[in-house]
């Protein structure tokens, strides 16, 4: 975990790609945390690894969920297409995460801010 957070703080493409290697770790909990950190970084270099994990039907649902949310926070057109592909996934947590991530992606892409005056 210490190395994971050090790589997150470094935030270079090389660090992101090293983090992506963590998606093949034997621990589902660790893979879940890697997905979360990749979502925090929002780096496009992580898209292929996140897509692989999301598309892996044998992956734990919570790992796939975190990868979907990470893709939603990156919010490129490629990410939106990937999420659209899996929004009808048979796994409820994955399906619902893709729907939420698509909404997150729309929010991330929207440059307009709506202020409410009190």
C-alpha positions in Angstrom: 0.0 0.0 0.0 2.9 2.4 0.8 4.2 1.8 -2.8 0.7 2.3 -4.2 0.3 5.7 -2.6 3.9 6.7 -3.5 3.1 6.0 -7.1 -0.2 7.8 -6.9 1.5 10.9 -5.5 4.1 10.7 -8.3 1.3 10.7 -10.9 3.5 10.3 -13.9 2.6 8.1 -16.9 5.2 5.6 -15.7 3.8 5.5 -12.2 0.3 5.0 -13.6 1.4 2.1 -15.8 3.1 0.6 -12.7 -0.1 0.9 -10.8 -2.0 -0.8 -13.7 0.2 -3.8 -13.1 -1.4 -4.0 -9.7 -4.7 -5.0 -11.4 -3.2 -8.5 -11.8 -2.3 -8.9 -8.1 -3.6 -12.0 -6.4 -5.6 -9.9 -3.8 -9.0 -8.8 -4.9 -9.0 -6.1 -2.2 -5.7 -4.7 -3.5 -7.0 -4.8 -7.1 -10.1 -2.9 -5.9 -7.8 -0.3 -4.2 -5.7 0.0 -7.4 -8.9 0.7 -9.4 -9.8 3.4 -6.8 -6.4 5.1 -7.0 -6.5 5.0 -10.9 -9.8 6.8 -10.7 -8.3 9.5 -8.5 -5.4 10.0 -11.0 -7.7 10.2 -14.0 -4.8 9.4 -16.3 -5.7 8.2 -19.9 -2.7 5.7 -19.8 -4.8 3.6 -17.4 -7.7 3.1 -19.8 -6.5 -0.2 -21.4 -5.9 -1.8 -18.0 -9.2 -0.6 -16.6 -11.0 -1.8 -19.7 -9.4 -5.3 -19.3 -10.4 -5.6 -15.7 -13.9 -4.3 -16.4 -14.4 -6.8 -19.3 -13.1 -9.8 -17.3 -16.2 -11.7 -16.4 -14.2 -13.8 -13.9 -13.0 -10.7 -12.0 -14.7 -9.9 -8.6 -17.6 -7.6 -9.1 -16.3 -5.0 -6.7 -13.0 -4.7 -8.7 -15.0 -4.3 -11.9 -17.2 -1.7 -10.1 -14.1 0.3 -9.1 -12.7 0.1 -12.7 -16.0 1.3 -14.1 -16.0 4.3 -11.8 -12.4 5.1 -12.6 -13.3 5.1 -16.3 -16.2 7.5 -15.5 -13.8 9.9 -13.8 -11.4 9.9 -16.7 -14.4 10.6 -19.0 -12.8 10.5 -22.4 -15.0 9.5 -25.4 -13.2 6.1 -25.3 -14.2 5.6 -21.6 -17.8 6.5 -22.3 -17.9 3.9 -25.1 -16.5 1.3 -22.9 -18.9 2.0 -20.1 -21.8 2.0 -22.6 -20.8 -1.5 -23.6 -21.0 -2.8 -20.0 -24.0 -0.9 -18.7 -26.1 -4.0 -19.4 -23.7 -6.4 -17.7 -25.4 -9.4 -16.0 -23.6 -8.5 -12.7 -25.8 -5.9 -10.9 -23.0 -4.1 -9.2 -21.1 -3.7 -12.5 -24.2 -2.7 -14.4 -25.2 -0.1 -11.9 -21.6 1.2 -11.6 -21.4 1.7 -15.4 -24.7 3.7 -15.3 -23.3 5.8 -12.4 -19.9 6.2 -14.2 -21.6 7.4 -17.4 -23.3 10.1 -15.3 -20.0 10.9 -13.7 -18.4 11.1 -17.1 -21.0 13.5 -18.3 -20.4 15.7 -15.2 -16.6 15.6 -15.7 -17.0 16.6 -19.3 -19.4 19.5 -18.5 -17.4 22.7 -18.2 -20.4 24.7 -17.1 -21.0 25.2 -13.4 -24.4 25.9 -12.0 -24.3 28.1 -8.9 -27.3 28.3 -6.6 -27.8 31.7 -4.9 -29.1 31.5 -1.4 
